[in-house]
Amino acid sequence: MPEPSAESRADARRAISVTELFTIGIGPSSSHTVGPMRAAHAFAEAALDAIQPVRVRCELFGSLSLTGRGHATDTAVILGLAGHLPDAVDPDAIPAILASVRDEGRLPLGGRVPIDFAAEDIVFSHEFLPGHPNAVRFTAADAQGEEVSRTYFSIGGGVVVEAGAALHIANAAVTHPFDSGAELLEIGEATGLSIGAIVRRNEGAWRSEGETDAFLDAVRDAMLASIERGCAAEGILPGGLNVRRRAKALHATLLARKDRAGPASVMEWISLWALAVNEENAAGGRVVTAPTNGAAGVIPAVLKYYESFVEGASPEGSRMLLATAAAIGFLYKKRASISAAEMGCQGEVGVACSMAAAGLAAVLGGTNQQIENAAEIGMEHNLGLTCDPIGGLVQVPCIERNTMGAVKAVNAAHLALHGDGSHVVPLDAVIETMRQTGDHMRSEYKETSLGGLAVNVVAC
């Protein structure tokens, strides 16, 4: 596997918005489904602007190839080429869209120009391209043989970078720029602002406060809706592992209990909510990338815990939880990566746990130092977590791993609140340790399904 290049990670000097970190899309993977769909959509538009295509070929490289079928990368590419985007496509309509392409052998490129298309036009190559382990190359040809080709990297969280180009997101002159946890604490000391308030103030560089509130409310609503759908659905998850959805039965069991708020029951409720979201994700349903799809259940479960069990919970508190979590997510994107193909699952569930712990500590009344400590605890005990999905599916161990991340985040927040904020390992040190661990981790344990549980458990 090649060493990650500078273009594979977010520019450490670039301001990041909450709208980049939290996106509403479909499962099962932000890097393997959402990202490739966006890349395919972008390529379709570029090809139609340049030539009159009659055929398109797609080559998936590295991790996108090795776990692409289990992550629905091939179907995501078809949807993107056909003009669909993850935040707009109706998950319930996807089977009919794919069946039409398969049965007719024709694809509406960009949603408007029919071209011939067959399963053989998507090629799975185990080669790793320089730049990032998640790479996809599209080539379109017209009737005269003229071609247009583009290569994209899916760098985590659904963000896509074209090879040789920078992120196409304009930098913004935010009020309080920060690139490290230390700087974040210094800003808080100098201004008296909480970490969440610093983020909210910075978002003014992109939009009004009311618009930011509306976005955070939409994210919150989408998160809770994914919990509700997951708790209502049953059956076998797609992909061939015959994993049965458990959230509905667990939900009924917990509802039937007389003591719904006992210590053990609270932990089970948190696990249920994370389980529900990631079963929904595995089924290709609507979830929030937070900061990835593979870790999509952690923050919603902690948010639901806050709204259900914390006295005085409010809509403003939910916004502050998300804003504070986002601040921590920014640091991981700037200083390391949230791509499991680069970092292993420590970069997904580990980062989500760290973010959720910080957000919860904030709404429980923690100081900035306690919030930073909670984030550090959340990651410190996820260091080295591998990504080894059985069959390349975002199911085992991914679904249960979200329940562990959510419970651990709540524990981390409360541990931090029992201290005064002082601690031995600063957040910046644990982020750098995560980055180094990911860089040193063998590729078999970084979303390739070539090691760990993926090879020691026979996929049925």
C-alpha positions in Angstrom: 0.0 0.0 0.0 1.4 3.4 -0.9 2.2 6.1 1.6 -0.7 8.7 1.8 0.1 11.9 -0.1 -0.6 15.4 0.9 -3.8 15.4 -1.2 -5.2 12.5 0.6 -5.8 14.4 3.8 -7.6 17.7 4.5 -5.4 20.8 4.3 -4.4 21.5 7.9 -4.6 25.2 7.3 -8.1 25.1 5.7 -11.1 25.9 7.8 -13.7 23.1 7.9 -17.4 23.6 8.3 -19.9 21.5 10.1 -21.6 21.0 6.8 -18.6 19.2 5.5 -18.2 16.9 8.6 -21.9 16.0 8.9 -23.7 15.0 5.7 -26.9 13.2 5.1 -26.6 10.3 2.7 -27.1 6.5 2.3 -25.3 3.4 3.6 -23.3 1.4 3.9 -20.1 3.4 3.6 -19.1 7.0 3.3 -15.8 6.2 1.7 -16.9 3.3 -0.4 -20.5 4.2 -1.3 -21.1 8.0 -0.8 -17.7 9.1 -2.1 -17.7 6.9 -5.3 -21.3 8.0 -6.0 -20.2 11.7 -5.8 -17.1 10.9 -8.0 -19.2 9.1 -10.6 -21.7 12.0 -10.6 -18.9 14.6 -11.1 -17.4 12.5 -13.9 -20.6 12.1 -15.7 -21.0 15.9 -15.8 -17.4 16.4 -16.9 -17.7 13.8 -19.7 -20.9 15.2 -21.0 -19.3 18.6 -21.1 -16.3 17.4 -23.1 -17.6 14.8 -25.6 -20.7 12.8 -26.6 -20.1 9.6 -24.7 -21.4 6.2 -25.9 -19.6 4.1 -23.3 -18.1 4.5 -19.8 -15.6 2.3 -18.0 -14.9 2.4 -14.3 -11.9 0.9 -12.6 -11.9 0.5 -8.8 -8.5 0.3 -7.1 -7.1 -0.7 -3.7 -9.6 -0.8 -0.9 -12.4 0.2 -3.2 -11.8 -3.0 -5.1 -11.0 -5.3 -2.2 -14.2 -4.5 -0.2 -16.1 -2.8 -3.0 -18.8 -5.4 -3.5 -19.5 -5.7 0.2 -19.7 -1.9 0.5 -21.9 -1.5 -2.6 -19.3 0.5 -4.4 -20.3 -0.9 -7.8 -23.9 0.0 -7.3 -22.9 3.5 -6.0 -21.0 4.1 -9.2 -24.0 3.1 -11.3 -26.2 5.5 -9.4 -23.7 8.3 -9.6 -23.2 7.9 -13.3 -27.0 7.9 -13.7 -27.2 11.3 -12.1 -28.0 10.5 -8.5 -26.4 11.9 -5.4 -26.4 10.3 -1.9 -28.3 13.1 -0.2 -31.1 13.2 -2.8 -31.6 9.6 -4.0 -34.6 7.7 -2.5 -33.1 4.6 -0.8 -36.4 2.8 -1.6 -36.1 3.5 -5.3 -32.5 2.2 -5.7 -33.4 -1.4 -6.4 -35.7 -0.4 -9.3 -33.0 2.0 -10.7 -30.4 -0.8 -10.6 -32.7 -3.4 -12.1 -33.5 -1.1 -15.0 -29.9 -0.6 -15.8 -29.2 -4.3 -15.5 -32.2 -5.5 -17.5 -31.9 -2.9 -20.3 -28.1 -2.7 -20.6 -28.5 1.0 -20.8 -27.6 3.8 -18.3 -28.9 7.4 -18.4 -25.5 9.1 -18.1 -26.0 12.2 -16.0 -29.6 11.3 -15.8 -30.2 12.4 -19.4 -28.0 10.7 -22.1 -28.6 6.9 -22.5 -25.4 4.9 -23.1 -24.7 1.2 -23.3 -23.6 -0.2 -19.9 -22.9 -3.6 -18.5 -21.5 -5.1 -15.3 -18.2 -5.7 -17.2 -17.8 -2.0 -17.5 -16.9 -1.9 -13.7 -13.4 -3.5 -13.2 -12.1 -4.4 -9.7 -8.3 -4.0 -9.6 -6.4 -4.9 -6.4 -3.6 -2.4 -7.5 -3.1 0.5 -5.1 -2.6 3.9 -6.8 -0.2 6.5 -5.3 -2.2 9.1 -3.4 -4.8 7.1 -1.4 -5.9 3.5 -0.9 -9.4 4.4 -2.1 -9.1 5.3 -5.8 -11.5 5.1 -8.8 -10.8 5.9 -12.4 -13.5 6.7 -15.0 -13.0 6.7 -18.8 -15.6 7.8 -21.3 -15.4 7.3 -25.0 -17.4 8.7 -27.9 -18.3 7.0 -31.2 -15.0 8.2 -32.8 -12.9 6.8 -30.0 -12.1 10.1 -28.3 -11.7 9.6 -24.5 -12.0 11.5 -21.3 -10.5 10.1 -18.2 -10.5 11.2 -14.5 -9.1 9.6 -11.3 -10.6 10.4 -7.9 -9.7 9.5 -4.4 -12.4 8.9 -1.7 -10.5 10.2 1.3 -13.1 9.5 4.1 -16.4 10.9 5.2 -17.7 11.0 1.7 -15.2 13.6 0.6 -13.8 13.2 -2.9 -10.6 14.7 -4.3 -9.7 14.5 -8.0 -6.1 13.3 -8.6 -3.8 16.3 -9.0 -6.3 18.7 -7.6 -6.9 20.3 -4.2 -10.2 20.0 -2.3 -12.8 22.0 -4.2 -14.0 23.8 -1.0 -13.2 27.4 -0.7 -11.2 28.4 2.4 -13.0 30.8 4.7 -11.7 33.5 7.0 -13.1 32.2 10.2 -13.2 34.4 13.4 -11.2 31.9 15.5 -9.0 29.6 13.3 -7.6 26.6 15.1 -5.5 23.6 13.9 -4.9 21.9 17.2 -6.5 21.1 20.5 -4.0 23.4 22.2 -5.0 26.3 20.0 -8.7 25.5 20.7 -8.1 25.7 24.5 -6.1 28.9 24.1 -9.0 30.5 22.1 -11.4 29.5 24.9 -9.1 31.0 27.5 -8.7 34.3 25.6 -12.4 34.7 24.7 -14.3 32.9 27.4 -16.1 30.9 24.7 -16.9 27.2 25.0 -15.6 24.9 22.3 -19.0 24.6 20.8 -19.5 28.4 20.8 -16.1 28.8 19.0 -17.4 26.5 16.3 -20.7 28.3 16.1 -18.9 31.7 15.8 -16.7 30.3 13.0 -19.7 29.0 11.1 -20.6 32.7 10.5 -17.9 32.8 7.8 -20.2 30.6 5.7 -23.8 31.4 6.7 -26.0 33.1 9.3 -26.5 31.8 12.8 -30.1 30.8 12.0 -28.9 28.9 8.9 -26.4 27.0 11.0 -29.0 26.2 13.6 -31.3 24.9 10.9 -28.5 22.7 9.5 -27.7 21.3 12.9 -31.4 20.7 13.6 -31.7 18.8 10.2 -28.7 16.7 11.2 -30.2 15.9 14.6 -33.6 15.0 13.0 -31.9 12.7 10.4 -29.9 11.0 13.2 -33.0 10.4 15.3 -35.0 9.3 12.2 -32.4 6.6 11.4 -32.8 5.3 15.0 -36.6 5.2 14.6 -36.4 3.3 11.2 -33.8 0.9 12.6 -36.0 0.1 15.6 -39.0 -0.6 13.3 -37.3 -2.8 10.7 -36.6 -6.5 10.8 -35.3 -9.3 8.6 -32.0 -10.3 7.1 -29.4 -7.7 6.1 -28.3 -7.9 2.4 -24.9 -9.3 1.4 -24.9 -13.0 2.1 -23.7 -13.2 5.7 -27.4 -13.8 6.8 -27.0 -11.3 9.6 -30.4 -10.8 11.2 -31.5 -7.3 12.3 -31.8 -7.3 16.1 -32.8 -3.7 17.0 -36.6 -4.2 16.7 -36.7 -7.2 19.1 -34.3 -5.5 21.5 -36.4 -2.3 21.4 -39.5 -4.3 22.4 -37.7 -6.0 25.2 -36.5 -2.7 26.7 -40.0 -1.2 26.3 -41.5 -4.1 28.3 -39.2 -3.5 31.3 -40.6 -1.7 34.3 -37.3 0.0 35.1 -36.3 1.7 31.9 -33.7 4.0 33.5 -31.7 1.6 35.7 -27.9 1.7 35.1 -27.9 -1.5 33.1 -30.9 -0.5 31.1 -29.4 2.9 30.2 -26.4 1.1 28.7 -28.7 -1.2 26.8 -30.7 1.7 25.4 -27.5 3.4 24.2 -26.5 0.1 22.5 -29.9 -0.3 21.0 -29.8 3.2 19.4 -26.3 2.6 17.9 -27.4 -0.9 16.7 -30.5 0.5 15.0 -28.6 3.2 13.1 -25.9 0.8 11.8 -28.4 -1.9 10.8 -30.1 0.8 8.8 -26.7 1.8 7.3 -25.9 -1.8 6.4 -29.2 -2.1 4.7 -28.4 1.0 2.5 -30.8 3.3 4.3 -30.6 7.0 5.1 -28.0 7.9 7.7 -25.8 10.8 8.7 -22.1 10.5 7.9 -20.7 11.3 11.4 -17.9 11.5 10.6 -18.2 8.3 8.5 -21.0 5.8 7.7 -19.1 2.9 9.3 -19.3 4.9 12.6 -22.7 6.5 11.9 -24.4 5.1 15.0 -22.1 6.4 17.7 -23.0 10.1 17.8 -26.7 9.6 17.3 -26.8 7.1 20.2 -25.1 9.6 22.5 -27.3 12.4 21.3 -30.4 10.2 22.0 -28.9 9.4 25.4 -28.6 13.1 26.2 -32.2 13.9 25.0 -33.7 10.9 26.8 -31.8 10.7 30.1 -30.2 14.1 30.9 -32.4 16.4 32.9 -32.8 19.8 31.2 -31.9 18.6 27.7 -33.0 21.1 25.1 -32.7 21.8 21.3 -30.0 24.3 22.0 -28.1 21.6 24.0 -28.4 19.2 21.0 -26.9 21.8 18.7 -24.1 22.4 21.2 -23.4 18.7 21.4 -23.1 18.5 17.7 -21.0 21.7 17.3 -18.6 20.5 20.0 -18.3 17.1 18.5 -17.6 18.8 15.1 -14.7 20.7 16.6 -13.0 17.5 17.6 -13.8 15.9 14.2 -12.1 18.9 12.5 -8.9 18.1 14.4 -8.8 14.5 13.3 -9.4 15.6 9.7 -6.7 18.2 9.9 -4.0 16.3 11.8 -4.7 12.7 10.7 -7.5 11.1 8.7 -10.9 9.6 9.2 -10.4 7.1 6.4 -10.4 3.4 7.6 -8.4 2.6 4.5 -5.6 4.8 6.0 -6.2 4.5 9.7 -8.2 1.3 10.4 -11.3 1.5 12.4 -9.6 3.8 15.0 -10.2 6.5 12.3 -13.9 5.8 12.2 -15.4 4.4 15.4 -12.5 5.8 17.4 -12.9 9.3 16.0 -16.7 9.1 16.4 -16.3 8.0 20.1 -13.9 10.9 20.7 -16.3 13.4 19.1 -19.3 12.0 21.0 -17.5 12.1 24.3 -16.5 15.7 23.8 -20.1 16.7 22.8 -21.6 14.9 25.8 -19.1 16.4 28.2 -20.0 19.9 26.9 -23.8 19.5 27.4 -23.2 18.0 30.9 -21.6 21.2 31.9 -17.9 20.4 31.4 -15.2 23.0 31.0 -13.2 23.2 27.8 -10.4 21.4 29.5 -12.8 18.6 30.6 -14.2 18.4 27.1 -10.7 18.1 25.6 -10.0 15.4 28.2 -13.2 13.5 27.3 -12.2 13.5 23.6 -8.7 12.2 24.5 -10.1 9.4 26.6 -12.5 8.4 23.8 -9.6 7.9 21.4 -6.9 6.7 23.8 -8.8 3.5 24.3 -9.6 2.9 20.7 -6.0 3.2 19.5 -5.0 0.4 17.2 -8.6 -0.6 16.3 -8.4 -2.5 13.0 -10.9 -2.5 10.1 -11.5 -6.1 9.2 -15.1 -6.5 7.9 -16.1 -10.0 7.2 -17.0 -10.4 3.5 -16.2 -6.7 3.0 -19.7 -5.9 4.4 -20.3 -3.1 6.9 -21.9 -5.6 9.3 -19.6 -7.8 11.3 -17.9 -6.5 13.5 -19.0 -3.0 12.4 -22.6 -2.9 13.7 -21.7 -4.1 17.3 -18.5 -2.0 17.3 -20.7 1.1 17.1 -22.5 0.1 20.3 -19.2 -0.3 22.0 -18.1 3.1 20.7 -21.2 4.8 22.0 -21.1 3.3 25.5 -17.4 4.1 25.7 -18.1 7.7 24.7 -20.6 8.1 27.6 -18.1 6.6 30.0 -15.3 8.9 28.7 -17.5 12.0 29.2 -18.4 11.1 32.8 -14.8 10.1 33.6 -13.6 13.5 32.4 -16.2 15.3 34.4 -15.0 13.7 37.6 -11.6 15.3 37.0 -10.6 19.0 36.8 -9.5 18.8 33.1 -5.8 18.1 33.8 -4.4 14.9 32.4 -1.2 13.3 31.2 -1.9 12.8 27.5 -3.1 15.8 25.6 -5.6 15.4 22.8 -3.1 16.5 20.2 -0.7 13.7 21.3 -3.4 11.0 21.0 -4.4 12.3 17.6 -0.7 12.1 16.5 -0.4 8.7 18.0 -3.5 7.5 16.0 -2.0 8.9 12.8 1.4 7.1 13.5 -0.4 3.9 14.4 -2.5 4.0 11.2 0.6 4.7 9.1 2.4 1.7 10.7 -0.6 -0.6 10.6 -0.3 -3.3 8.0 -2.7 -2.9 5.0 -4.4 -6.2 5.9 -6.0 -4.4 8.8 -7.1 -1.2 7.0 -10.4 -1.9 5.2 -9.0 -4.5 2.8 -10.7 -7.6 4.4 -7.3 -9.3 4.0 -6.7 -9.9 7.8 -8.3 -10.2 11.2 -11.8 -11.5 11.5 -12.3 -11.2 7.7 -9.9 -14.2 7.1 -10.5 -16.1 10.4 -14.2 -16.3 10.1 -15.7 -18.1 7.0 -18.2 -15.9 5.3 -21.3 -18.0 4.5 
